[in-house]
């Protein structure tokens, strides 16, 4: 530690305060935005301007700036072990937030976004024996991947920007095989009850990463070409009685239809009409559907109840993940954080998640 005179500290504090305020404003307008969408006839929603953040910060300004300063000055302690940089050169600020999720349809589900570590996770998956272990764990898994691979090759289509063939095959594996998608969804729900089940019993690490990465890369290409586009999609799921203004998180990947009649069936279930701003269309890979990631948050904006099933209209309000870069944390390669400024969610607040769904 070194000491500064009072005259030296004041301008430095003002400089730091200005710097962090600018970074927070950039973060707020780029990553956690409310959608105020208007749908066009093709089911796409154009977001002309960013709106206010969907989260509230419960922390005094001076306390927050001090915490950011201390977090930014921290470095890993000296070690002879060879480590891997989890965050690359990305400046990432995880703002402490208080989010109340009124209806979490998959509480505790594995929701890793791989923020700041996507490339490192891909390298770890390709260098390790993760895929081999997954093939051993599922009897028909090899056949499903092989069929999806041949299907993609037979289509003769060009890959979207920054995607490789494994991304395309992962989309086909998930969207074209109901048994795999059902087993995958169940595994996601039980993978993170404690670190050990994820590390030793979650045999979908390969599929989870490539599916998540594929959605994110497709979104990047969409935004680059068209700006911030959202999509109106439809999904029929568990019976749910919600209320206007409630926050919902599905906690699982949704393969939602662009056509309402394709999603709506008969039975005592709920039809969700979803305006997703983080989902990506996959009609170039398989069906006229949009893949919605498990970490996207939605607000109930309209609803109606019927004896044969309910209808809820949802609008995207941002995203929330409890886990990040979990594969690197559990791997044999030591995960060394990059020199980033992180105010951890778990230190300063609690995320209230309650499941009020009805079977």
Beta strands, then each sheet from edge to edge (+ up, - down):
strand 1: 38-39
strand 2: 44-47
strand 3: 83-85
strand 4: 100-101
strand 5: 103-104
strand 6: 228-237
strand 7: 247-249
strand 8: 254-257
strand 9: 269-276
strand 10: 280-281
strand 11: 289-292
strand 12: 296-304
strand 13: 309-319
strand 14: 334-336
strand 15: 352-353
sheet 1: 1+ 2- 6+ 9- 13- 12+ 7- 5-
sheet 2: 3+ 14+
sheet 3: 4+ 15+
sheet 4: 8+ 11- 10+
end
